[in-house]
Amino acid sequence: MTAMLGAIFARHRRSLWWLVMRIVRDPQTADDLAQETYVRTLHALEATPIQHLESYLYQTARNLALDHTRKRRFREGFEDRDIRWDDVENVAVEAASAEEELMERERQRLLEAALQELPARARHAWTLSQAEGWTYQQIADHLGVSRNTVYNDIKLVMGHCRDVIARLERG
């Protein structure tokens, strides 16, 4: 089937290219989309037999060209082709500075140290709740304690963390 597709595609390649070219009006894009037509048709053939292969090729080429044109027009609504390169280079980066990253790592280290000061069961309940998304009842069943105990453990951890963060922000 692949050999047959190759022969049909080779016979109609120029015609497919012109079909696409009339829609996209760019030779390089027409080349790319004609090749994409072959690849898509090949994948479709692997999944199911195609009775009218030539028609399928032309319809696929047309659809790819129309999709490309639609996406290009959509992008043009947001892109500014007259923008100067200097303007692009001077756009502020929203990345943290080295100092901010260092402060965040220190804050994280202190918060982890503060968590280690708490009872193991409370830390475990908090982790199951916050990281794993477990309900208080699931945690209670897992730990063999009451739901109210889980609530109090998590409340203890959250309060302790809030206090640590408040101290860090003040000092």
BELBELPE-V638681 format. One record per helix or strand. SS is the DSSP state (helix for helix, strand for strand). FROM is the first residue (numbers start at 1). LEN is the number of residues. If there is no record, write none. Layout:
SS_FROM_LEN + SS_FROM_LEN
This chain:
helix_2_23 + helix_27_21 + helix_53_24 + helix_85_5 + helix_98_19 + helix_120_11 + helix_136_8 + helix_147_24
